[in-house]
Amino acid sequence: MITGKFAISVHILTLLSKFPDEYLSSDFIAGSLNINAVLVRKEIANLKKNHLVKSREGKNGGTALAQDASKINFEDILKITHEELHLGFSKNEPCPDCVVGKKINQNLESLYTDINNMVNEKLRKVSLKEFSERF
C-alpha cells in the first residue's frame, strides 16, 4: 500500500535538489513539509541508509543529496520506501467450487503485479532532476 512515506521522501529529495550546495537542517525540511522534524529525521535515516543523502552534524550540519539528482529516479525512491500499489482482496474467502471464486484472488494478484510493473516502468523514467525542474 502506498502511504505518505513516498511523498515525504520525494518532498525531501526535491527540496535538497533545489539547494545542491547546502546542508539543510531537519527543522528547515520539516517546515517545508509542515510536519514534525522527528518524522523528517526518520525518512532521512532511510534515505541515508540507501545512499541517496548524506548528513553531517554540528553547527553547519544537515542533510544534502549524496548523488546528482539526475541519477535518482522515482522507482528508486518507491523501492526504498517499501511501497507498492496494493488494491486488496475481499475479506471473505471466495467459494472454491465457484468458477469465479476459485481463481479470483489468483487473477487479481496477476493484475496487481502487472499494474505495479507499469507503475515502476513509469517511475523509472522520471528523474529527481526532471521532477525538481517543475518548481
Backbone torsions as a table, in degrees:
resi	resn	phi	psi	omega
1	MET	NA	138.5	178.8
2	ILE	-86.9	120.5	179.1
3	THR	-108.7	-162.0	179.6
4	GLY	-76.8	-10.1	-176.8
5	LYS	-59.0	-42.5	179.7
6	PHE	-62.2	-48.8	-178.9
7	ALA	-63.0	-41.5	178.6
8	ILE	-63.5	-45.1	179.6
9	SER	-63.1	-42.3	178.2
10	VAL	-62.8	-42.7	179.7
11	HIS	-61.2	-48.0	179.6
12	ILE	-58.7	-50.5	-176.8
13	LEU	-65.2	-38.4	178.3
14	THR	-64.9	-43.5	178.4
15	LEU	-61.6	-44.6	178.5
16	LEU	-62.3	-36.5	-179.4
17	SER	-68.1	-23.4	178.7
18	LYS	-79.6	-15.4	178.9
19	PHE	-127.9	65.0	-170.3
20	PRO	-65.5	-21.5	-176.9
21	ASP	-104.3	14.1	-176.9
22	GLU	-126.4	154.3	170.2
23	TYR	-101.5	117.6	-176.9
24	LEU	-94.5	138.1	179.3
25	SER	-74.6	154.6	177.8
26	SER	-64.7	-29.7	176.4
27	ASP	-66.2	-41.9	177.7
28	PHE	-62.8	-46.6	-180.0
29	ILE	-62.9	-43.8	179.2
30	ALA	-60.1	-37.1	178.0
31	GLY	-63.3	-39.1	177.9
32	SER	-65.8	-39.8	180.0
33	LEU	-80.5	-18.6	-174.5
34	ASN	59.6	45.0	175.7
35	ILE	-134.5	172.4	179.9
36	ASN	-67.9	138.8	-179.5
37	ALA	-61.0	-26.4	178.0
38	VAL	-62.2	-41.2	178.0
39	LEU	-65.8	-37.6	177.8
40	VAL	-64.1	-46.4	-179.2
41	ARG	-61.9	-34.4	178.4
42	LYS	-64.3	-43.9	179.2
43	GLU	-71.2	-36.2	177.1
44	ILE	-62.3	-39.2	178.0
45	ALA	-59.5	-41.4	178.6
46	ASN	-68.2	-41.8	178.3
47	LEU	-64.3	-37.9	178.5
48	LYS	-67.9	-44.0	178.9
49	LYS	-58.3	-30.8	-178.8
50	ASN	-99.5	15.9	170.5
51	HIS	64.1	27.0	176.4
52	LEU	-94.2	-24.9	177.5
53	VAL	-131.9	163.5	174.4
54	LYS	-130.3	153.7	-178.4
55	SER	-131.8	156.7	170.9
56	ARG	-142.8	149.9	-177.2
57	GLU	-97.2	169.1	174.9
58	GLY	106.4	-172.9	-175.8
59	LYS	-57.3	-42.4	179.6
60	ASN	-102.4	26.5	-177.3
61	GLY	-78.7	178.7	179.6
62	GLY	148.9	-155.1	-176.3
63	THR	-128.7	143.1	177.3
64	ALA	-141.0	163.4	175.1
65	LEU	-64.4	141.2	179.1
66	ALA	-91.0	-11.8	179.4
67	GLN	-148.6	166.9	-179.0
68	ASP	-62.4	139.3	-177.9
69	ALA	-60.8	-25.0	179.5
70	SER	-71.9	-17.4	-179.2
71	LYS	-93.1	-4.0	179.6
72	ILE	-105.4	123.7	175.7
73	ASN	-112.6	164.5	-173.6
74	PHE	-69.8	-22.9	174.0
75	GLU	-65.4	-40.1	176.7
76	ASP	-57.6	-44.9	-178.5
77	ILE	-64.9	-44.7	179.3
78	LEU	-59.4	-43.3	-178.4
79	LYS	-63.2	-40.7	-177.3
80	ILE	-75.5	-16.6	175.1
81	THR	-88.6	-1.2	177.2
82	HIS	55.7	42.1	-178.2
83	GLU	-119.0	153.1	173.2
84	GLU	-153.6	160.3	177.1
85	LEU	-70.4	124.0	-179.9
86	HIS	-133.7	109.8	-176.0
87	LEU	-86.2	-17.9	173.4
88	GLY	90.5	174.9	-178.6
89	PHE	-130.6	165.0	176.8
90	SER	-63.4	144.9	178.3
91	LYS	-71.6	-25.1	179.1
92	ASN	-87.7	143.3	176.8
93	GLU	-75.1	123.7	-179.9
94	PRO	-65.6	156.4	179.9
95	CYS	-68.4	120.4	-177.5
96	PRO	-71.0	-12.7	179.5
97	ASP	-92.7	-9.0	-178.5
98	CYS	-84.0	141.3	-179.7
99	VAL	-59.4	-34.6	177.5
100	VAL	-87.6	-48.2	-175.1
101	GLY	-55.4	-37.4	-175.7
102	LYS	-72.6	-15.2	-179.2
103	LYS	-129.0	4.4	-174.8
104	ILE	-61.5	-47.6	-177.8
105	ASN	-65.5	-38.4	177.9
106	GLN	-62.6	-43.7	-179.5
107	ASN	-72.2	-35.0	175.2
108	LEU	-65.6	-42.6	179.0
109	GLU	-58.5	-42.6	177.6
110	SER	-63.2	-42.5	177.3
111	LEU	-61.7	-45.4	-179.9
112	TYR	-63.0	-38.5	177.0
113	THR	-62.6	-44.4	178.4
114	ASP	-62.0	-41.6	179.5
115	ILE	-63.7	-45.7	178.7
116	ASN	-61.9	-38.4	177.4
117	ASN	-63.9	-39.8	177.8
118	MET	-66.5	-41.9	178.2
119	VAL	-62.3	-46.7	179.8
120	ASN	-62.0	-40.4	178.9
121	GLU	-61.6	-43.2	178.2
122	LYS	-64.9	-46.9	-178.3
123	LEU	-65.4	-31.4	178.6
124	ARG	-60.9	-28.2	-176.6
125	LYS	-86.6	-5.4	-178.3
126	VAL	-107.0	114.7	177.7
127	SER	-89.4	155.9	175.5
128	LEU	-59.7	-39.5	178.8
129	LYS	-60.2	-49.2	-179.9
130	GLU	-59.8	-44.3	-179.6
131	PHE	-64.7	-43.9	-176.1
132	SER	-68.2	-21.3	177.6
133	GLU	-70.2	-10.9	177.1
134	ARG	-75.5	-11.9	-174.7
135	PHE	-104.1	NA	NA
